């Protein structure tokens, strides 16, 4: 009996660093029956800033049914919720980074633009979008029925230093496809714009770039091995085209 | 300030290149755990 109490006390007062070795992100939850809200509490014990993570979740209801389903009305793989913070940060650049003390891929230090390479980790941290080390965050989910139990775990964590803890290979592959799709799209847009700008005979470089990029954004190619990546590239080019169109309007 | 269409596009390209520089290292992730 005594030894059992000692073991329980040891578990109860286990230091957080021990938890961090098991799981970089610890997830606990509570259900508010009056508000019908399930709150997932996440704590980053990894020692590193996080740019993306995946939660696998299964909910059990008081009526005996279960729900491995999409959360918040967003279409997704059943029972999973992925949070990707990097893409939003990258696409926000140039849309008010000066207000946030950031300037493109450079960093403002004491009001001066620091030269040299991209300080990605600092940029992500100062933008306030990453899941910073040592911090917690809550995700609130509205429920239609009363919850009796939740089985949820963070099974993929990607860090700002470009490393990852991966227990869910499928989620990791999906995230990489998304990121690489965005990158390929940006590189394609850059390639076209550079070529257009390099040609002094082009009267309207924006129209010329749009003419070349538009078919890439509208031509579906659904039967190749890289269907998903192509689809993501297409979406990203569409976003780029919208931005370019705004540039067109601003120039008029 | 009036900018020519070519200048606008050059400015856009500059921003895009910065985004690519920011994004690239995060597309080659080193997995540290696979339990």
Interface residues (C-beta under 8 A of the other chain):
Chain A: X51 X86 X89 X90 X91 X93 X94 X104 X105 X106 X118 X120 X123 X158 X162 X163 X164 X165 X166 X167 X169 X172 X176 X179 X180 X182 X183 X186 X187 X189 X190 X193 X194 X196 X197 X204 X205 X206 X209 X240 X243 X244 X247 X248 X250 X251
Chain B: X3 X4 X5 X6 X8 X9 X10 X11 X12 X13 X14 X15 X16 X17 X18 X19 X20 X21 X22 X23 X24 X25 X26 X27 X28 X29 X30 X31 X32 X33 X34 X35
